[in-house]
């Protein structure tokens, strides 16, 4: 009968020869989690803190670039919004969090001169 049907062989009882990986089996997943934390989560938290600090330090006359790419000088600001002067008699309101970066003084004035030429 062994010609058509393979013989059934008994396996060892559970736990007789094989052992659970235990703590050694957790080393690789934990290592991957630690690597992800240091490579992705920690730098993002630092970037978020720096952006919040920059947004809190905004004041009238600061020259900024928004996330949409608008370059302007802050004319007025309140708790949630910033009023930017983009050109003479052109002002827009944007949220404070939409400010992407703070520029050095004089950048806006130099840009206005280049646009007039």
LINQUI-V499752 format. One record per helix or strand of 2 or more residues. SS is the DSSP state (a for helix, b for strand). FROM is the first residue (numbers start at 1). TO is the last residue. If there is no record, write none. Layout:
BEGIN
((SS & FROM & TO) (SS & FROM & TO))
END
This chain:
BEGIN
((a & 22 & 56) (b & 63 & 66) (b & 71 & 77) (b & 81 & 87) (b & 90 & 95) (a & 96 & 98) (b & 99 & 103) (a & 107 & 116))
END
